[in-house]
Amino acid sequence: MTRESPLSWHRVIPALVVVLLAAVAAAAAYGPTWYQRFFHPLSHESQIATHARAAKVDPYLVAAVINVESGFRADVVSSAGAVGLMQVKPSTAKAVARAAGMPGTMDVAALSDPDTNIRVGTLYLAELTGRYGGNVSLALAAYNAGLGNADRWAGEWAHNKGDLSATIDFPATAHYVDEVEAQAAVYRRLYPGVFAGPVK
């Protein structure tokens, strides 16, 4: 019986792919600024700044939510019916707009407008942050997985404390929360001072 070489193609190719992907990920996180900005684009700065300031939300957090949700593409509609930059569902947008006294119909066309989408999404993020006593992680969990799930996690976390990510039993939502918070930190580092002054 012939012994297979440890350098056979079906072993080398997967190893090379893993190394290449690791190099791309490392460059995206620690490479030159221009390269990192490719993975962390920023547009609609004035709308983000205006609506974040009005809602008392960190604009870098808003930018991170937009990048994770849509990659800054205003025309995205998910299979669940979430629309635009911040992936807001029309039903959620209607409730947020009504509470904020915003006129107009919150349909797909309206939510495809970047200014409207950022305003509604940021107001919703502010509402969720207030609901959870300023806890951004729980607000992001609710933004991703809904109020019912986030309320359950908030109750469990209040009871056993520890790591909130460990309490969130939806791996995709736990990853979402970690990813948005990590990207907010990256946006602060890559785009210092782009939003005029801190949100009070």
N, CA, C and O of each residue as an XYZ file, in Angstrom:
800
protein
N       0.858     -1.189      0.000
C       0.000      0.000      0.000
C       0.896      1.241      0.000
O       1.829      1.349      0.795
N       0.591      2.180     -0.912
C       1.396      3.395     -1.049
C       0.952      4.430     -0.036
O      -0.239      4.697      0.120
N       1.906      4.998      0.639
C       1.580      6.023      1.630
C       1.443      7.372      0.938
O       2.282      7.755      0.122
N       0.370      8.087      1.277
C       0.089      9.377      0.637
C       1.011     10.460      1.187
O       1.268     10.525      2.389
N       1.493     11.290      0.303
C       2.373     12.394      0.694
C       1.594     13.434      1.488
O       0.459     13.754      1.133
N       2.189     13.971      2.567
C       1.491     15.015      3.329
C       1.329     16.301      2.535
O       0.579     17.188      2.944
N       2.023     16.417      1.403
C       1.921     17.618      0.570
C       1.063     17.380     -0.666
O       1.218     18.081     -1.666
N       0.162     16.403     -0.613
C      -0.715     16.148     -1.750
C      -1.658     17.327     -1.957
O      -1.994     18.039     -1.010
N      -2.081     17.526     -3.198
C      -2.850     18.722     -3.569
C      -4.123     18.894     -2.752
O      -4.478     20.026     -2.422
N      -4.824     17.817     -2.415
C      -6.087     17.968     -1.693
C      -5.873     18.340     -0.218
O      -6.835     18.630      0.492
N      -4.631     18.331      0.237
C      -4.311     18.838      1.573
C      -3.747     20.249      1.495
O      -4.031     21.086      2.353
N      -2.952     20.510      0.472
C      -2.294     21.812      0.347
C      -3.286     22.910     -0.030
O      -3.251     23.999      0.542
N      -4.167     22.632     -0.985
C      -5.108     23.660     -1.460
C      -5.995     24.185     -0.331
O      -6.087     25.403     -0.173
N      -6.656     23.332      0.467
C      -7.475     23.872      1.570
C      -6.646     24.680      2.579
O      -7.108     25.693      3.103
N      -5.421     24.218      2.841
C      -4.567     24.956      3.781
C      -4.223     26.339      3.226
O      -4.219     27.325      3.964
N      -3.935     26.409      1.930
C      -3.634     27.700      1.299
C      -4.844     28.631      1.331
O      -4.701     29.834      1.552
N      -6.028     28.075      1.113
C      -7.263     28.887      1.152
C      -7.463     29.468      2.549
O      -7.799     30.644      2.690
N      -7.259     28.654      3.576
C      -7.404     29.122      4.958
C      -6.398     30.234      5.256
O      -6.748     31.245      5.864
N      -5.158     30.046      4.829
C      -4.122     31.065      5.053
C      -4.475     32.360      4.329
O      -4.319     33.446      4.886
N      -4.948     32.248      3.093
C      -5.326     33.429      2.314
C      -6.478     34.178      2.972
O      -6.442     35.403      3.082
N      -7.503     33.441      3.410
C      -8.643     34.086      4.074
C      -8.215     34.758      5.372
O      -8.696     35.843      5.697
N      -7.320     34.126      6.111
C      -6.818     34.720      7.351
C      -6.040     35.996      7.054
O      -6.139     36.973      7.796
N      -5.269     35.989      5.974
C      -4.500     37.186      5.596
C      -5.426     38.328      5.204
O      -5.181     39.478      5.568
N      -6.499     38.018      4.456
C      -7.466     39.053      4.059
C      -8.154     39.622      5.290
O      -8.315     40.837      5.408
N      -8.565     38.745      6.213
C      -9.229     39.205      7.443
C      -8.298     40.063      8.284
O      -8.712     41.086      8.829
N      -7.036     39.646      8.391
C      -6.063     40.429      9.171
C      -5.823     41.787      8.536
O      -5.720     42.795      9.235
N      -5.735     41.817      7.212
C      -5.525     43.095      6.518
C      -6.743     44.006      6.678
O      -6.602     45.222      6.811
N      -7.939     43.410      6.665
C      -9.156     44.211      6.839
C      -9.208     44.835      8.219
O      -9.728     45.938      8.391
N      -8.664     44.123      9.209
C      -8.695     44.622     10.586
C      -7.487     45.473     10.941
O      -7.608     46.419     11.719
N      -6.313     45.150     10.379
C      -5.084     45.815     10.817
C      -4.231     46.382      9.682
O      -3.165     46.946      9.933
N      -4.686     46.240      8.449
C      -3.900     46.692      7.306
C      -3.940     48.205      7.139
O      -4.382     48.924      8.035
N      -3.476     48.681      5.992
C      -3.488     50.122      5.742
C      -4.902     50.694      5.864
O      -5.884     50.002      5.594
N      -4.996     51.936      6.264
C      -6.306     52.577      6.469
C      -7.180     52.485      5.237
O      -8.370     52.190      5.344
N      -6.603     52.734      4.053
C      -7.410     52.698      2.829
C      -8.020     51.315      2.615
O      -9.140     51.193      2.118
N      -7.275     50.271      2.995
C      -7.767     48.908      2.815
C      -8.865     48.603      3.838
O      -9.867     47.972      3.503
N      -8.677     49.048      5.073
C      -9.700     48.833      6.095
C     -10.984     49.567      5.733
O     -12.085     49.070      5.972
N     -10.833     50.760      5.149
C     -12.026     51.522      4.760
C     -12.802     50.850      3.631
O     -13.999     51.089      3.471
N     -12.131     50.020      2.858
C     -12.826     49.245      1.824
C     -13.865     48.329      2.467
O     -14.960     48.162      1.928
N     -13.534     47.736      3.608
C     -14.443     46.845      4.322
C     -15.366     47.598      5.280
O     -16.357     47.046      5.758
N     -15.036     48.858      5.558
C     -15.837     49.697      6.448
C     -16.110     51.027      5.743
O     -15.582     52.068      6.136
N     -16.944     50.979      4.694
C     -17.227     52.211      3.956
C     -18.060     53.170      4.798
O     -18.651     52.777      5.805
N     -18.102     54.418      4.380
C     -18.923     55.410      5.076
C     -19.481     56.385      4.055
O     -18.736     56.983      3.278
N     -20.781     56.539      4.061
C     -21.460     57.551      3.253
C     -22.653     58.046      4.055
O     -22.944     57.522      5.130
N     -23.338     59.047      3.540
C     -24.497     59.637      4.230
C     -24.111     60.180      5.605
O     -24.889     60.109      6.556
N     -22.887     60.726      5.692
C     -22.383     61.210      6.978
C     -23.268     62.279      7.593
O     -23.517     62.263      8.799
N     -23.750     63.219      6.762
C     -24.548     64.324      7.327
C     -25.869     63.823      7.883
O     -26.318     64.284      8.933
N     -26.502     62.873      7.179
C     -27.768     62.318      7.687
C     -27.541     61.526      8.967
O     -28.325     61.626      9.911
N     -26.468     60.738      9.002
C     -26.165     59.976     10.220
C     -25.928     60.934     11.381
O     -26.472     60.743     12.468
N     -25.115     61.966     11.153
C     -24.806     62.928     12.223
C     -26.061     63.630     12.715
O     -26.278     63.751     13.921
N     -26.889     64.091     11.783
C     -28.109     64.832     12.146
C     -29.062     63.970     12.957
O     -29.530     64.380     14.019
N     -29.348     62.778     12.454
C     -30.352     61.934     13.118
C     -29.812     61.291     14.391
O     -30.566     61.078     15.341
N     -28.529     60.982     14.423
C     -27.941     60.437     15.651
C     -27.951     61.489     16.751
O     -28.265     61.190     17.903
N     -27.606     62.718     16.393
C     -27.604     63.795     17.385
C     -29.022     64.031     17.925
O     -29.215     64.190     19.130
N     -30.002     64.051     17.027
C     -31.393     64.282     17.442
C     -31.899     63.165     18.359
O     -32.650     63.416     19.302
N     -31.482     61.939     18.072
C     -31.957     60.783     18.850
C     -31.048     60.450     20.029
O     -31.349     59.549     20.811
N     -29.914     61.187     20.161
C     -28.934     60.930     21.227
C     -28.368     59.511     21.142
O     -28.296     58.782     22.132
N     -27.974     59.152     19.925
C     -27.367     57.847     19.656
C     -25.968     58.094     19.092
O     -25.761     59.060     18.357
N     -25.023     57.243     19.422
C     -23.665     57.338     18.912
C     -23.680     57.177     17.385
O     -24.103     56.130     16.895
N     -23.236     58.174     16.625
C     -23.268     58.063     15.169
C     -22.383     56.938     14.635
O     -22.673     56.370     13.581
N     -21.317     56.616     15.347
C     -20.458     55.509     14.912
C     -21.183     54.170     15.066
O     -20.958     53.245     14.287
N     -22.040     54.074     16.058
C     -22.865     52.875     16.215
C     -23.841     52.770     15.049
O     -24.045     51.685     14.503
N     -24.447     53.895     14.666
C     -25.370     53.909     13.527
C     -24.640     53.468     12.262
O     -25.161     52.658     11.496
N     -23.434     53.999     12.038
C     -22.649     53.613     10.860
C     -22.363     52.116     10.872
O     -22.438     51.463      9.831
N     -22.036     51.568     12.040
C     -21.750     50.136     12.150
C     -22.993     49.305     11.858
O     -22.909     48.287     11.172
N     -24.143     49.729     12.371
C     -25.397     49.006     12.088
C     -25.661     49.010     10.587
O     -26.028     47.983     10.017
N     -25.477     50.156      9.949
C     -25.712     50.243      8.504
C     -24.777     49.299      7.751
O     -25.213     48.590      6.844
N     -23.507     49.285      8.117
C     -22.564     48.429      7.402
C     -22.888     46.959      7.589
O     -22.838     46.188      6.631
N     -23.220     46.560      8.809
C     -23.548     45.157      9.071
C     -24.862     44.775      8.405
O     -24.988     43.681      7.856
N     -25.834     45.669      8.452
C     -27.163     45.359      7.905
C     -27.194     45.348      6.379
O     -27.797     44.457      5.781
N     -26.550     46.330      5.744
C     -26.734     46.488      4.297
C     -25.459     46.774      3.519
O     -25.492     46.830      2.290
N     -24.327     46.959      4.213
C     -23.124     47.353      3.509
C     -23.269     48.700      2.827
O     -22.650     48.951      1.793
N     -24.102     49.580      3.419
C     -24.363     50.924      2.893
C     -25.048     50.893      1.522
O     -24.824     51.778      0.696
N     -25.881     49.875      1.282
C     -26.660     49.812      0.045
C     -28.115     50.128      0.377
O     -28.762     49.406      1.136
N     -28.617     51.213     -0.199
C     -29.965     51.694      0.124
C     -31.072     50.880     -0.525
O     -32.226     50.969     -0.106
N     -30.741     50.087     -1.541
C     -31.776     49.383     -2.306
C     -32.015     47.950     -1.847
O     -32.723     47.202     -2.521
N     -31.438     47.554     -0.715
C     -31.554     46.168     -0.257
C     -32.908     45.935      0.418
O     -33.338     46.716      1.266
N     -33.561     44.851      0.026
C     -34.789     44.401      0.701
C     -34.569     42.932      1.060
O     -34.307     42.107      0.185
N     -34.676     42.611      2.349
C     -34.406     41.241      2.791
C     -35.591     40.330      2.522
O     -36.687     40.790      2.200
N     -35.357     39.038      2.657
C     -36.439     38.064      2.478
C     -37.519     38.233      3.542
O     -38.663     37.825      3.343
N     -37.148     38.844      4.685
C     -38.121     39.094      5.758
C     -38.854     40.424      5.563
O     -39.718     40.780      6.365
N     -38.510     41.162      4.495
C     -39.193     42.423      4.203
C     -38.544     43.651      4.813
O     -39.123     44.736      4.759
N     -37.356     43.513      5.392
C     -36.632     44.669      5.933
C     -36.013     45.447      4.779
O     -35.522     44.863      3.813
N     -36.043     46.776      4.891
C     -35.728     47.634      3.751
C     -34.577     48.584      4.046
O     -34.466     49.127      5.145
N     -33.729     48.772      3.053
C     -32.789     49.885      3.028
C     -31.564     49.753      3.901
O     -31.216     48.670      4.369
N     -30.916     50.897      4.110
C     -29.631     50.970      4.791
C     -29.635     50.290      6.146
O     -28.733     49.510      6.450
N     -30.653     50.578      6.975
C     -30.701     50.027      8.331
C     -31.640     48.834      8.437
O     -31.929     48.356      9.534
N     -32.122     48.347      7.271
C     -32.964     47.155      7.215
C     -34.127     47.238      8.209
O     -34.234     46.450      9.148
N     -34.987     48.221      7.962
C     -36.160     48.454      8.807
C     -37.391     47.876      8.126
O     -37.615     48.103      6.937
N     -38.186     47.132      8.880
C     -39.442     46.608      8.338
C     -40.477     47.730      8.305
O     -40.508     48.560      9.213
N     -41.330     47.772      7.271
C     -42.361     48.811      7.208
C     -43.255     48.861      8.451
O     -43.640     49.946      8.887
N     -43.587     47.703      9.023
C     -44.453     47.699     10.215
C     -43.758     48.392     11.389
O     -44.385     49.148     12.131
N     -42.474     48.131     11.551
C     -41.705     48.801     12.606
C     -41.606     50.287     12.313
O     -41.769     51.118     13.207
N     -41.338     50.619     11.056
C     -41.190     52.021     10.660
C     -42.475     52.811     10.913
O     -42.419     53.965     11.336
N     -43.628     52.195     10.658
C     -44.901     52.883     10.890
C     -45.062     53.238     12.363
O     -45.461     54.354     12.695
N     -44.752     52.290     13.247
C     -44.885     52.538     14.687
C     -43.903     53.613     15.145
O     -44.267     54.487     15.931
N     -42.669     53.557     14.662
C     -41.658     54.550     15.039
C     -42.045     55.926     14.518
O     -41.955     56.917     15.243
N     -42.476     55.988     13.262
C     -42.857     57.274     12.654
C     -44.061     57.884     13.361
O     -44.111     59.094     13.583
N     -45.026     57.046     13.713
C     -46.207     57.539     14.425
C     -45.813     58.137     15.769
O     -46.291     59.210     16.136
N     -44.942     57.447     16.506
C     -44.496     57.939     17.814
C     -43.694     59.237     17.685
O     -43.733     60.090     18.572
N     -42.969     59.378     16.572
C     -42.134     60.569     16.368
C     -42.881     61.699     15.673
O     -42.334     62.787     15.494
N     -44.132     61.446     15.279
C     -44.904     62.471     14.567
C     -44.413     62.723     13.156
O     -44.567     63.823     12.624
N     -43.816     61.698     12.543
C     -43.332     61.828     11.163
C     -44.485     61.625     10.189
O     -45.219     60.643     10.299
N     -44.653     62.535      9.243
C     -45.714     62.361      8.243
C     -45.300     61.367      7.153
O     -44.123     61.030      7.022
N     -46.270     60.912      6.385
C     -45.972     60.074      5.236
C     -46.183     58.603      5.492
O     -46.320     58.152      6.629
N     -46.205     57.865      4.390
C     -46.387     56.419      4.435
C     -45.034     55.735      4.546
O     -44.113     56.058      3.795
N     -44.907     54.818      5.450
C     -43.640     54.105      5.630
C     -43.677     52.786      4.872
O     -43.759     51.708      5.463
N     -43.615     52.899      3.545
C     -43.602     51.718      2.699
C     -42.189     51.489      2.161
O     -41.248     52.178      2.555
N     -42.050     50.526      1.268
C     -40.727     50.198      0.728
C     -40.099     51.397      0.032
O     -38.903     51.645      0.182
N     -40.890     52.138     -0.723
C     -40.350     53.308     -1.437
C     -39.816     54.344     -0.463
O     -38.729     54.885     -0.662
N     -40.575     54.623      0.591
C     -40.144     55.631      1.569
C     -38.886     55.165      2.295
O     -37.964     55.950      2.515
N     -38.850     53.888      2.667
C     -37.706     53.375      3.422
C     -36.473     53.144      2.552
O     -35.384     52.900      3.071
N     -36.638     53.219      1.234
C     -35.487     53.146      0.336
C     -34.776     54.487      0.232
O     -33.662     54.566     -0.287
N     -35.417     55.541      0.725
C     -34.778     56.859      0.775
C     -33.803     56.873      1.954
O     -34.211     56.644      3.092
N     -32.508     57.141      1.691
C     -31.523     57.068      2.775
C     -31.849     57.940      3.987
O     -31.694     57.496      5.124
N     -32.297     59.168      3.756
C     -32.566     60.056      4.886
C     -33.686     59.514      5.772
O     -33.563     59.496      6.996
N     -34.772     59.075      5.151
C     -35.892     58.512      5.915
C     -35.475     57.253      6.642
O     -35.810     57.069      7.812
N     -34.745     56.384      5.958
C     -34.329     55.118      6.556
C     -33.417     55.342      7.754
O     -33.595     54.716      8.798
N     -32.442     56.233      7.606
C     -31.523     56.501      8.714
C     -32.273     57.137      9.879
O     -32.015     56.808     11.036
N     -33.196     58.043      9.582
C     -33.953     58.688     10.669
C     -34.776     57.656     11.440
O     -34.735     57.614     12.670
N     -35.519     56.831     10.715
C     -36.382     55.839     11.368
C     -35.549     54.791     12.101
O     -35.847     54.447     13.245
N     -34.505     54.285     11.444
C     -33.667     53.270     12.074
C     -32.979     53.780     13.327
O     -32.863     53.059     14.318
N     -32.522     55.031     13.283
C     -31.843     55.620     14.438
C     -32.821     55.874     15.574
O     -32.492     55.649     16.739
N     -34.015     56.340     15.246
C     -35.045     56.528     16.281
C     -35.406     55.189     16.938
O     -35.616     55.116     18.148
N     -35.473     54.146     16.127
C     -35.790     52.832     16.676
C     -34.669     52.337     17.587
O     -34.928     51.775     18.651
N     -33.436     52.546     17.168
C     -32.288     52.171     17.991
C     -32.299     52.931     19.318
O     -31.991     52.365     20.367
N     -32.655     54.214     19.263
C     -32.754     55.021     20.486
C     -33.865     54.498     21.393
O     -33.699     54.419     22.610
N     -34.996     54.143     20.792
C     -36.124     53.604     21.567
C     -35.723     52.311     22.277
O     -36.044     52.111     23.449
N     -35.021     51.442     21.562
C     -34.591     50.170     22.144
C     -33.559     50.380     23.246
O     -33.595     49.708     24.277
N     -32.644     51.310     23.024
C     -31.628     51.592     24.040
C     -32.284     52.109     25.317
O     -31.883     51.740     26.420
N     -33.289     52.962     25.164
C     -34.036     53.449     26.327
C     -34.799     52.337     27.025
O     -34.862     52.291     28.253
N     -35.378     51.442     26.237
C     -36.157     50.329     26.805
C     -35.289     49.458     27.708
O     -35.757     48.942     28.723
N     -34.015     49.298     27.327
C     -33.110     48.436     28.086
C     -32.138     49.235     28.946
O     -31.009     48.807     29.186
N     -32.583     50.390     29.405
C     -31.834     51.177     30.381
C     -30.462     51.612     29.914
O     -29.538     51.719     30.721
N     -30.312     51.866     28.615
C     -29.036     52.317     28.080
C     -28.100     51.187     27.681
O     -26.974     51.441     27.254
N     -28.549     49.942     27.812
C     -27.700     48.802     27.455
C     -27.728     48.614     25.937
O     -28.705     48.112     25.381
N     -26.650     49.021     25.280
C     -26.571     48.975     23.822
C     -26.596     47.536     23.313
O     -27.188     47.263     22.268
N     -25.971     46.624     24.026
C     -25.936     45.224     23.591
C     -27.340     44.633     23.526
O     -27.682     43.945     22.564
N     -28.153     44.898     24.545
C     -29.534     44.412     24.525
C     -30.345     45.103     23.436
O     -31.190     44.478     22.795
N     -30.089     46.394     23.227
C     -30.785     47.125     22.158
C     -30.461     46.500     20.802
O     -31.352     46.321     19.972
N     -29.201     46.171     20.578
C     -28.809     45.545     19.315
C     -29.419     44.152     19.179
O     -29.827     43.755     18.088
N     -29.481     43.413     20.280
C     -30.109     42.089     20.251
C     -31.575     42.214     19.852
O     -32.072     41.412     19.061
N     -32.271     43.214     20.392
C     -33.671     43.441     20.043
C     -33.805     43.887     18.598
O     -34.731     43.470     17.902
N     -32.889     44.731     18.141
C     -32.905     45.207     16.756
C     -32.792     44.024     15.800
O     -33.418     44.010     14.740
N     -32.002     43.048     16.176
C     -31.764     41.888     15.313
C     -32.818     40.802     15.458
O     -33.257     40.233     14.459
N     -33.232     40.505     16.686
C     -34.066     39.318     16.928
C     -35.455     39.623     17.470
O     -36.240     38.702     17.698
N     -35.775     40.893     17.680
C     -37.114     41.257     18.144
C     -37.204     41.447     19.645
O     -36.362     40.968     20.406
N     -38.247     42.160     20.053
C     -38.428     42.515     21.459
C     -38.670     41.313     22.356
O     -38.133     41.252     23.462
N     -39.465     40.361     21.904
C     -39.786     39.202     22.739
C     -38.534     38.443     23.150
O     -38.356     38.102     24.319
N     -37.680     38.187     22.187
C     -36.435     37.475     22.495
C     -35.530     38.306     23.393
O     -34.977     37.796     24.367
N     -35.379     39.590     23.064
C     -34.497     40.450     23.861
C     -35.013     40.615     25.284
O     -34.221     40.663     26.225
N     -36.338     40.704     25.455
C     -36.899     40.794     26.809
C     -36.565     39.535     27.613
O     -36.242     39.611     28.799
N     -36.646     38.390     26.959
C     -36.314     37.126     27.631
C     -34.836     37.112     28.025
O     -34.489     36.739     29.145
N     -33.974     37.518     27.101
C     -32.540     37.536     27.409
C     -32.216     38.534     28.510
O     -31.358     38.282     29.357
N     -32.913     39.676     28.493
C     -32.679     40.691     29.528
C     -33.035     40.130     30.900
O     -32.319     40.357     31.875
N     -34.157     39.388     30.974
C     -34.561     38.786     32.240
C     -33.580     37.738     32.713
O     -33.223     37.697     33.891
N     -33.139     36.880     31.786
C     -32.177     35.828     32.146
C     -30.843     36.438     32.575
O     -30.221     35.982     33.535
N     -30.414     37.468     31.858
C     -29.132     38.098     32.161
C     -29.183     38.807     33.513
O     -28.212     38.779     34.270
N     -30.320     39.444     33.816
C     -30.478     40.116     35.109
C     -30.407     39.095     36.247
O     -29.939     39.403     37.343
N     -30.878     37.881     35.973
C     -30.894     36.836     36.998
C     -29.508     36.211     37.216
O     -29.062     36.064     38.354
N     -28.822     35.839     36.098
C     -27.536     35.143     36.269
C     -26.313     35.979     35.942
O     -25.191     35.488     36.065
N     -26.495     37.236     35.528
C     -25.371     38.138     35.191
C     -24.422     37.471     34.205
O     -24.869     36.820     33.261
N     -23.120     37.624     34.412
C     -22.158     37.016     33.494
C     -22.112     37.735     32.158
O     -22.425     38.921     32.057
N     -21.714     36.988     31.134
C     -21.539     37.522     29.789
C     -22.881     37.512     29.061
O     -23.521     36.468     28.937
N     -23.305     38.693     28.577
C     -24.581     38.782     27.875
C     -24.580     37.916     26.625
O     -25.590     37.290     26.303
N     -23.451     37.874     25.915
C     -23.376     37.059     24.692
C     -23.665     35.589     24.982
O     -24.241     34.894     24.145
N     -23.273     35.115     26.154
C     -23.533     33.727     26.533
C     -25.015     33.506     26.836
O     -25.516     32.389     26.708
N     -25.714     34.568     27.235
C     -27.149     34.463     27.534
C     -27.972     34.409     26.255
O     -29.021     33.766     26.219
N     -27.506     35.076     25.210
C     -28.236     35.103     23.937
C     -28.087     33.737     23.273
O     -27.000     33.364     22.830
N     -29.199     32.994     23.209
C     -29.115     31.620     22.711
C     -29.356     31.497     21.213
O     -29.550     30.391     20.710
N     -29.345     32.616     20.493
C     -29.351     32.601     19.034
C     -27.927     32.947     18.589
O     -27.527     34.106     18.698
N     -27.161     31.992     18.097
C     -25.778     32.300     17.701
C     -25.673     33.459     16.715
O     -24.749     34.267     16.803
N     -26.619     33.545     15.774
C     -26.561     34.630     14.785
C     -26.735     35.987     15.452
O     -26.086     36.955     15.055
N     -27.598     36.074     16.455
C     -27.814     37.340     17.149
C     -26.627     37.678     18.038
O     -26.217     38.837     18.099
N     -26.068     36.689     18.727
C     -24.878     36.931     19.542
C     -23.741     37.451     18.672
O     -23.025     38.375     19.058
N     -23.581     36.849     17.490
C     -22.553     37.308     16.547
C     -22.863     38.718     16.061
O     -21.961     39.549     15.949
N     -24.132     38.993     15.772
C     -24.550     40.322     15.297
C     -24.179     41.398     16.318
O     -23.597     42.423     15.963
N     -24.515     41.163     17.576
C     -24.222     42.139     18.641
C     -22.715     42.388     18.722
O     -22.271     43.535     18.746
N     -21.940     41.316     18.765
C     -20.480     41.447     18.850
C     -19.921     42.168     17.625
O     -19.032     43.012     17.741
N     -20.452     41.826     16.450
C     -19.942     42.410     15.205
C     -20.245     43.903     15.123
O     -19.372     44.689     14.755
N     -21.464     44.303     15.461
C     -21.812     45.730     15.400
C     -20.970     46.525     16.392
O     -20.463     47.595     16.055
N     -20.817     46.014     17.609
C     -20.020     46.737     18.610
C     -18.551     46.825     18.191
O     -17.907     47.854     18.396
N     -18.023     45.749     17.604
C     -16.636     45.770     17.127
C     -16.487     46.753     15.970
O     -15.508     47.497     15.907
N     -17.452     46.757     15.057
C     -17.362     47.666     13.918
C     -17.520     49.124     14.337
O     -16.911     50.005     13.731
N     -18.321     49.391     15.354
C     -18.442     50.770     15.848
C     -17.084     51.279     16.315
O     -16.725     52.429     16.063
N     -16.333     50.419     16.995
C     -14.983     50.797     17.441
C     -14.066     51.037     16.248
O     -13.251     51.960     16.267
N     -14.194     50.212     15.212
C     -13.376     50.381     14.005
C     -13.734     51.700     13.314
O     -12.846     52.431     12.875
N     -15.024     52.001     13.219
C     -15.447     53.265     12.591
C     -14.900     54.470     13.357
O     -14.488     55.455     12.744
N     -14.892     54.402     14.681
C     -14.324     55.507     15.465
C     -12.844     55.698     15.135
O     -12.357     56.824     15.038
N     -12.145     54.587     14.965
C     -10.706     54.665     14.690
C     -10.408     55.118     13.259
O      -9.485     55.899     13.030
N     -11.196     54.622     12.296
C     -10.938     54.933     10.896
C     -11.423     56.312     10.474
O     -10.865     56.911      9.554
N     -12.455     56.822     11.138
C     -13.057     58.096     10.735
C     -13.144     59.054     11.929
O     -14.233     59.517     12.269
N     -12.018     59.352     12.559
C     -12.080     60.247     13.727
C     -12.536     61.647     13.322
O     -12.073     62.206     12.328
N     -13.446     62.192     14.108
C     -13.887     63.564     13.877
C     -14.810     63.770     12.698
O     -15.160     64.909     12.388
N     -15.223     62.685     12.020
C     -16.079     62.866     10.855
C     -17.472     63.362     11.273
O     -18.135     64.063     10.509
N     -17.905     63.006     12.457
C     -19.161     63.507     13.004
C     -18.803     64.617     13.980
O     -18.099     64.378     14.961
N     -19.275     65.813     13.722
C     -18.831     66.996     14.482
C     -19.243     66.910     15.944
O     -20.394     67.177     16.292
N     -18.300     66.538     16.791
C     -18.526     66.538     18.233
C     -19.260     65.297     18.698
O     -19.967     64.659     17.918
N     -19.095     64.950     19.971
C     -19.762     63.770     20.517
C     -21.248     64.013     20.720
O     -21.688     65.149     20.899
N     -22.014     62.930     20.689
C     -23.446     63.021     20.975
C     -23.612     63.117     22.476
O     -23.067     62.300     23.218
N     -24.365     64.115     22.929
C     -24.584     64.323     24.381
C     -25.749     63.494     24.859
O     -26.089     63.530     26.041
